Structures are given as structure tokens and as C-alpha cells.
Amino acid sequence: MKLCSGPTLIIHAAELAAAEFVGELEPGFRLFGFTKGQFSIADVLDNVIRQIGGPGRFYAATWTIGRRDGEILAALKRDGLLEFVRIVTDRSFERMSEERRARCSWLIHEFGVDSFRVTHNHAKVAAYRFGLWAIALQTSGNMNLNIRTEQVSLEDNADVACAIIDYVDEVHRLRPGGFDFGEEGQTVFNSLTFGSESASLSVQGGRPGWDELNGW
């Protein structure tokens, strides 16, 4: 069931599949809802990206990445829908069990070592840029299936998408590729500004428009 509340579509998603949650997207859309974890964030992104097309640029921050969600993103890449991928994970992802070690090796094989960075991260956000679309996702859920109540906010919003991209790009600029936190990881985390210079431009009305950001 979906109810309109102002400009945001409130979705009662307790029994819905990801495709039903996403529905048919229109420019400027905003969706919000709770799930029981019956689908993952990657399921949502898969439905969004396959609907609006590509190849686009994908940015995400997550605490962890499950193998299933990684496979969903890898299928999008193989199908030509992802121009490139940038993902920030928490440093705990490097604390290797045999299963995690194998998962990290597989992710690097699929996407390349430069697609990944680690820091102290508990944010769960994603952005996807293609054409005039500026998709921003905010959620409590990681990139894995977790049968618990999760909230999902999904919208076509250049300001929010740019804020997510600023953060992911900053970490990627300051950290080496891969899943190693390293000796300088804490120093780099302490220096993060979350794109404050870009944010100040936005407040002052000087931030470039979305169409001008193709060089990012």
C-alpha cells in the first residue's frame, strides 16, 4: 500500500518485494518506507538502475557487503549499467575470517581494488548518476540481507546525491584502494570534512549545477 504525504510517497512495505517498493519512477520522486528486511539495499538499487538505465556512476558507503549483494552489483556491471563503482566500508571489514577474506578477494576481482576504501564508517547511503537522474538512497540497512526492521529513503535529489558523492570521493581521494585500514587510517579519518567546501558553495549559491558535474 502507498500513501501520498506531501511530496513524499510513504510506502507500507512489510510484505512487498523490492520491485513493488520501487514502483514506476518519475523525475523528482521521493519514497520512504519501512521493511522487514525481506529484500536488501542491493535489491532496491538493482530495480532502480535497471529501470532508469545506464551506464551510470555508483557511489556507496556501507558497514559491510554481503556476497549476495556484491553479486547483484557485479551483474549490473556485467550488463553495462555501471560505468564505475566506488564503495566505502567500515574498517571492521578487514578483520578477516576465512569467509571475509574470500569475499574481499572476490569483490576486488569483480570490481578492481580501486573501487574500495575503508575508514571508520557506519553510514549506509548510496548515489547513482545517469543522465538527468541523481538518485540518493539513505537507509539503516547494510548491503546484505538482514531480517529486521529497516527504513529506506529513496529520491531523485541532486543535493543529497552530491553530498553522498562528496563523502565517498573524499575517502577515495585520501585512502589507498582495498580493504586495509593501515597505520594512517585513523589520521585520515580525523581529517575528513565530508565535503564541507562543496557544501559551503551550495549554501552560498555557488555550487555547480548537476549537468556541470560530469567531470567528477
C-alpha positions as CSV (number, residue, x, y, z in Angstrom):
1,M,0.0,0.0,0.0
2,K,1.3,3.5,-0.8
3,L,0.0,6.7,0.6
4,C,0.9,10.2,-0.5
5,S,2.0,12.6,2.2
6,G,3.0,15.9,0.6
7,P,5.8,15.4,-1.9
8,T,6.9,12.1,-0.3
9,L,5.3,8.8,-1.2
10,I,5.1,6.8,2.1
11,I,5.3,3.0,1.3
12,H,4.0,0.3,3.7
13,A,6.4,-2.3,2.6
14,A,6.0,-5.0,5.3
15,E,5.0,-7.6,2.6
16,L,6.3,-6.0,-0.6
17,A,9.1,-7.2,-2.9
18,A,11.8,-4.7,-3.9
19,A,10.2,-4.1,-7.3
20,E,6.9,-3.2,-5.6
21,F,8.7,-0.9,-3.2
22,V,10.4,1.0,-6.0
23,G,7.4,1.0,-8.4
24,E,7.5,3.2,-11.5
25,L,9.9,6.1,-11.0
26,E,9.3,9.7,-12.2
27,P,11.8,12.6,-12.1
28,G,11.9,14.2,-8.7
29,F,10.3,11.3,-6.9
30,R,10.7,10.7,-3.1
31,L,9.9,7.4,-1.4
32,F,10.1,6.4,2.2
33,G,9.1,3.2,4.0
34,F,9.9,0.5,6.5
35,T,10.7,-3.1,5.5
36,K,11.1,-6.3,7.5
37,G,14.4,-6.9,5.7
38,Q,12.8,-9.2,3.1
39,F,14.9,-7.5,0.4
40,S,18.3,-5.9,0.6
41,I,19.6,-2.5,-0.4
42,A,21.2,-4.0,-3.4
43,D,17.7,-5.3,-4.5
44,V,16.4,-1.8,-4.3
45,L,19.3,-0.4,-6.3
46,D,19.0,-3.2,-8.9
47,N,15.4,-2.3,-9.6
48,V,16.2,1.5,-9.7
49,I,19.2,1.2,-12.0
50,R,17.6,-1.3,-14.4
51,Q,14.6,0.9,-14.6
52,I,16.3,4.2,-15.3
53,G,19.2,2.8,-17.3
54,G,22.9,3.4,-17.6
55,P,25.9,3.2,-17.7
56,G,25.9,5.4,-14.6
57,R,28.3,6.1,-11.8
58,F,27.6,4.3,-8.5
59,Y,28.8,5.5,-5.1
60,A,28.0,3.9,-1.7
61,A,29.0,3.8,2.0
62,T,28.1,0.7,4.0
63,W,29.2,-1.0,7.1
64,T,29.6,-4.3,5.3
65,I,28.9,-6.0,1.9
66,G,27.4,-9.5,1.7
67,R,28.3,-11.8,-1.1
68,R,24.7,-11.8,-2.5
69,D,24.6,-8.0,-2.7
70,G,28.0,-8.0,-4.3
71,E,26.8,-10.4,-6.9
72,I,23.8,-8.1,-7.7
73,L,26.2,-5.2,-8.2
74,A,28.5,-7.3,-10.3
75,A,25.6,-8.4,-12.6
76,L,24.8,-4.7,-13.1
77,K,28.4,-4.0,-14.1
78,R,28.5,-7.0,-16.4
79,D,25.3,-5.8,-18.0
80,G,26.9,-2.5,-18.8
81,L,24.8,-0.4,-16.4
82,L,27.7,0.7,-14.1
83,E,30.4,2.9,-15.6
84,F,32.3,2.7,-12.3
85,V,31.8,1.8,-8.7
86,R,33.1,3.5,-5.6
87,I,32.3,2.0,-2.2
88,V,33.4,2.9,1.4
89,T,33.2,0.2,4.1
90,D,33.9,0.1,7.7
91,R,37.4,-0.9,8.9
92,S,35.9,-3.9,10.6
93,F,35.5,-5.5,7.2
94,E,39.3,-6.0,7.2
95,R,39.2,-8.2,10.3
96,M,39.4,-11.3,8.3
97,S,37.7,-14.5,8.9
98,E,38.3,-17.0,6.1
99,E,34.8,-16.2,4.7
100,R,35.5,-12.4,4.7
101,R,39.0,-12.9,3.2
102,A,37.4,-14.8,0.3
103,R,34.7,-12.2,-0.1
104,C,37.2,-9.4,-0.2
105,S,39.2,-11.2,-2.8
106,W,36.1,-11.8,-4.9
107,L,35.0,-8.2,-4.7
108,I,38.4,-7.0,-5.8
109,H,38.4,-9.5,-8.6
110,E,35.0,-8.3,-9.8
111,F,35.3,-4.5,-9.4
112,G,39.1,-3.8,-9.0
113,V,41.0,-2.8,-5.9
114,D,40.5,0.9,-6.6
115,S,36.7,0.6,-6.2
116,F,37.0,0.1,-2.4
117,R,38.2,2.1,0.6
118,V,37.9,1.5,4.3
119,T,37.5,4.0,7.2
120,H,35.5,4.3,10.4
121,N,32.1,4.1,8.7
122,H,28.6,3.4,9.9
123,A,26.8,5.4,7.2
124,K,24.5,3.4,4.8
125,V,24.0,5.6,1.8
126,A,24.2,5.3,-2.0
127,A,24.1,7.6,-5.0
128,Y,23.6,6.8,-8.7
129,R,24.2,9.3,-11.5
130,F,22.9,8.7,-15.0
131,G,21.7,11.4,-17.4
132,L,19.5,13.8,-15.5
133,W,18.9,11.3,-12.7
134,A,20.5,11.9,-9.4
135,I,19.4,9.0,-7.2
136,A,20.1,9.2,-3.5
137,L,19.4,6.4,-1.0
138,Q,19.5,6.6,2.8
139,T,18.9,3.6,4.9
140,S,19.5,1.8,8.2
141,G,20.4,-1.4,6.2
142,N,23.8,-2.6,5.0
143,M,24.4,-4.3,1.7
144,N,23.2,-7.7,2.9
145,L,20.0,-9.4,3.8
146,N,19.0,-8.8,7.4
147,I,15.6,-9.9,8.6
148,R,14.9,-6.9,10.9
149,T,13.0,-3.7,10.5
150,E,14.9,-1.3,8.3
151,Q,14.0,2.1,6.9
152,V,14.6,3.1,3.3
153,S,14.5,6.6,1.9
154,L,14.9,6.9,-1.9
155,E,14.8,10.0,-4.0
156,D,15.8,11.8,-7.2
157,N,17.6,14.7,-5.4
158,A,20.8,16.2,-6.8
159,D,21.7,18.0,-3.5
160,V,21.5,14.8,-1.4
161,A,23.3,12.7,-4.1
162,C,26.1,15.3,-4.3
163,A,26.6,15.2,-0.5
164,I,26.9,11.4,-0.7
165,I,29.3,11.6,-3.6
166,D,31.4,14.3,-1.8
167,Y,31.9,11.9,1.1
168,V,32.7,8.8,-0.9
169,D,35.0,10.8,-3.2
170,E,36.8,12.3,-0.2
171,V,37.6,9.0,1.3
172,H,38.7,7.6,-2.0
173,R,41.0,10.5,-2.6
174,L,42.7,10.2,0.8
175,R,42.9,6.4,1.2
176,P,44.6,3.7,-0.8
177,G,42.5,1.1,-2.6
178,G,41.4,-2.1,-1.0
179,F,40.3,-3.2,2.5
180,D,43.4,-2.4,4.5
181,F,42.9,0.3,7.2
182,G,46.6,0.7,7.7
183,E,48.7,2.8,10.1
184,E,47.4,6.1,8.7
185,G,43.8,5.2,8.7
186,Q,42.9,7.0,12.0
187,T,44.8,10.1,10.9
188,V,42.8,10.2,7.6
189,F,39.5,9.6,9.4
190,N,40.3,12.5,11.8
191,S,40.9,14.8,8.8
192,L,37.6,14.1,6.9
193,T,35.5,17.2,6.3
194,F,32.6,15.4,4.5
195,G,32.9,17.8,1.5
196,S,32.4,20.9,3.7
197,E,34.0,23.1,1.0
198,S,31.4,21.9,-1.6
199,A,28.7,22.2,1.0
200,S,29.6,25.9,1.7
201,L,29.4,26.6,-2.1
202,S,25.9,25.1,-2.1
203,V,24.8,27.4,0.8
204,Q,26.3,30.4,-1.0
205,G,24.6,29.6,-4.2
206,G,27.9,28.9,-6.0
207,R,27.8,25.2,-6.3
208,P,27.9,24.0,-9.9
209,G,24.7,22.6,-11.3
210,W,24.2,18.8,-11.8
211,D,24.9,19.0,-15.5
212,E,28.2,20.6,-14.8
213,L,29.4,17.7,-12.6
214,N,30.2,15.3,-15.4
215,G,33.9,15.8,-14.9
216,W,33.7,14.4,-11.3
